[in-house]
Amino acid sequence: MVNIVRAVLGVLTAIFAVLFAKDYAATMKTDLTDTSEGTQGWEESEGWIKPGIIGFIANFGDTLGIGSFAPIVAMTKVSKMKVTDKHIPGMLNVSCAIPVVTEALIFTTTIEVESITLITMLAAAGIGSYVGAGIISKMDEKKIQLVMGVALFVTAILMLLSHPYVNLMPGGGEEIGLTGVKLVIGIVGNFILGALMTAGIGLYAPCMALVYFLGMSPRVAFPIMMGSCAVLMPIASAKFIKEGEYPRKISLAITIGGVIGVFIAAYLVKSLPMDILKILVILVIFYTSFTMLKPALSKK
């Protein structure tokens, strides 16, 4: 079953990579590689180094369980990268798709999960992302700011509750699979999380909370949450690519930096003192949530 999951991830990623490459090549020919407001085509668009570093840092932390969406949004704002709020959901999903698939291929072979639970929850996340991407890609910038501001705030709260210094998140159980009503709850919950992820809310923290609440082993959260993202992100990203609602060059640079970050985190780094780093990330996410909500709630 694990090999089937890996094969499906490979096919989805290959289809996504072809769509991404074709769209990128087509826009290069028209000198409109970045669609972000404030850019003047290929020559004046954002460079490679800044988004590449952001992708490396975010996906390095993502592999260690911190998550990548909120840190990327925060670093994008702090570094004043040339991307509009409307294009951030597309950028997040498109740029992190391949790095997250890389993570999933690593973790689905190292941690045991009951096959039916893994496959059904991954499929639910993928279907949810397709539905969600169709809605998010058509929303105006003010609505995007409001949705992402709330999503980031919720993400920060969940990360704070699960932090060892606070330790208010349920600790889970020993199960490696779900049955009956719990399985139905897991499937429906992951469908909703898949849809919300297309709005820019990271799936890791809420998926980890869902796994814990259902009495599963905390270790099981890694293949489920990374596998869910690996399934849904190529699907959602294809929708964003079709709509053209993402910055091409920035997304590619984040992808390249992200894949490098994943491999270094997975194979070269065995353990890091992450507790203090997570506190800093939570504070930055709260600040970024405020910067998104302030213009969204203004009367102008």
N, C-alpha and C positions, 0 to 999 in steps of 0.2 A: 504494500500500500504506500509506503514511504517513497518507493521508486516511482510509483504512479504520480504522486504529488510532485516529485521533482521533475518528472517528464512534463506535466502540465505547466509548471512554472517556467520550464525551458521554452515551451511552445509560446506561451503568453508573452514572455520577454522577447523572444525573437520577432513576433508580430509587432510588438510595441517599438522595438529598435528599428525595424524597417520603416514604420510610419514616421517615427521621429527623424530618421535620417533623410527620408524623402521630403518631409516638410522643411527641414533645415536647409537642404540643398536648393529647394525651390525658392525659399525666401532670400537666400544668398544671391541668387540670380536677379532678384528684383530690388536688391540693396535695402531690404527691410528686415534684417535678421532679428532685431529687437522691436517688439510692438509697444514697448513701454513709453509712456508719455515723457517728453523731454529729450528723447533720443532723435538723432537725425540720420538714421540709417546705419549701415554697417560700420563706416569709418569712425563715427562719433559715439557708437554704442559702448556699453560698459566693457572694460578690459577683462582678461581671463584670470588674472592673479587673484583679485579680491573675491569673486564668487568661488573660485577654486579652493581658496583657503577656508571660506565659510563652509563649503561642502565637506572638506576634510574634517574640520573640527566637529561639525554637527553629526556626521555619520560615524565618526570615531566614538562620540558619546552615545550615539544611537545603538551601536553594537554592544555597549556596556549597559544598556537598559535605560538610558536617560531620555531617549526620544530625540527626534531631529527637527520636527516641524516648528515647534515653538522657538528653539534656539536659532533656527534659520531666519524666522521672522524677526526676532530680536536683533540679530547681527545685521540683517538687511537694513533695519531702521537706524541702528547705531552708526553703521558705515555709510549711510546715505546712498545706498546703491540705487541705480536708476531703474526702478520698477514700481509701477503704480499698485495701489492696494487692490484694485480690481484683478490684476494679473497674479497676485501672490498665491491664491489657491492652485492655479494651474502650474505655476513655477514649482511649488512644493511637491505636487504629485508627480510631475514629469521628471524633475531633477533627481528625486529620491527613489524612483522606481527600480532602477538597476542596482544601486547599492543595497536596497532592502531585499531584493531577490537574492543577492549574494549572501546576505546575512541568513536568510531563510534556508538556503541550501546547506549552510554550515550547521545551523542549529537543529534542523529536522533529522540529521544523522547522529546527533550526539545525545539527544534527550528523548526518552520513550513516551509516546502519547497513544492512547487507544485510537485505532484507525477511523472508526465511524465518527467519533467526536471531532477529530482533526479535520477530516474531509468536509463534513457538513458545516462546521463553523467557518472554514475557509471559503467554501462556496457561498455561504450567506453573506460574508463580507464583500465578496466580489460582486454579487447581485446588487447589494446595497450601494456600492460605489458607483455602479452604472446608473442607477436611478438618481443618486445624489449629484453626480457630475452634470447630468443634463439640466438640473435645476440651477446649480451654482454658476455654471458657465454663462447663464443668461441673466444673472442678477446684476443690478447697477452697483456702482462703487460704494455708495452710502450703505446699502444693505450688506455688502461684503464686509465693510468695516464693522458694522454692528454684530454680524454673525461671528466674525473672527475674534472681535474683542471679548464677547461672551465666552466663546470657545476657549480662548487662551486663559481667561480667568478661571474657568472650570478646571482646565488642565493643571493650572498652578495649585489650585485647592487640592486636587487629587494627589499631586506629587507631594504636597506638604503633608497630607494625612498619612501617606505611605512612607514618609521619611523616618529613618530609625530614631531620630531625636524626638519625633512626635508619636509615631507608632500607633496610630488610631485606625489604620486599615486592617481589616481581618487578615489573619495569618494563613488562611487556607487549611487544607487537610492533606491527605495522603493519596487521594484518588488520581488516576491518570486518564480517566474517561468518565463520560456522563451517560445516563440512561433516563428514559421516561420523561417526566415533567422538567427535570433539570436540563436534559438535552434540548428540549423545546425552548426553554428560557435562554440557553446558551446560543442557539441558532438565531432566535429573534433579536437577542441583544447584540450579536455580532453584525446582523443585518443593519441595525440602527447605527452602530459604530462605523460601519463601512460607508454609509451615506454621509455621516457627519464628517468623516475624514476628508471628503472632497471639499469641505468648507474651510479646511485648514486646521481642524482640531486633531491632534495626534491620537492614534488609536492605542498606544502602549499603556498609558496610565489607566484609562477606563477599562481596557480589556484585561489588564492585570487585576483590577478590582472585581470584574465580573468572574474571572477564574477563581479568585479567592472566595467570593461570596457563595459560589457553587460548591465549595468544599474540595477543590482540586489542589494538587501539590503546587507550590509557588514555582517550582522549576518548569512545570508544564506550560506556564504562561509564556515562556520564551518562544518555543516553536509555534504556539497558537497565535500569538500577537505578531510575530515576524512573518509567519506563513500567511496570515490574514492580509497583512500589508503587501506582501509579495504578490498575492493573487489580485487584490483590488486595485493596486496602483497602476499596473499596466492597462487595466480595463478603464479606469477613470481617466488616465492620462491620454488614452486614445480619443476620448471625448473632448478633452481640452485641446488636443492637437487639431482635431477636426474643426473646432470653433475658432482656433487661432488665438485663444485667450491665455497666452503665456509668453515670457521673454525667451527667445530661442537660444541665443548665445550664453546668457546667464545660466539657463537651465543645463546646457551641455557642460559648462565649466564646473557647476556644482556636482554634476554626475561624475565627472572624471576625478575631482578631488574626493568625492564621497567614496568611490570604490577603493581608492588608495587607503582612506581612513578606516574602512571596514576591515581590510586585510591586516593592517598593522594592529588594530585593536584585537582582532580575533586570534592572531597567531604570534604576535610579538609581545603583547602586554598581557600578563597573567592576572595581575591585580593592581588596583589603584585606590588610594583613599578618596572615594567618591562622595562621601557624606557632605563635606564642606562645599565641594563643587556643585552638588545638587541644590544646596541652599542658595548659592549665588545664581544658579540657573532659575530657580523659583522666583527670586527677587526680580530678575531681569524680565521674566515672563509677566509678572504682575505689572511692571512698568510698561511693557509693550502693550498689554491689554488696555491700559489707561490711554496710551497714545492712539489706539485704534478706536476706542469708544468715545473719546472726546470730540473728534470731528463728526462721528456718526450721529451723536446725540445733539450736536449744535443745531440751531435754528436756521443757519445759513444754507 
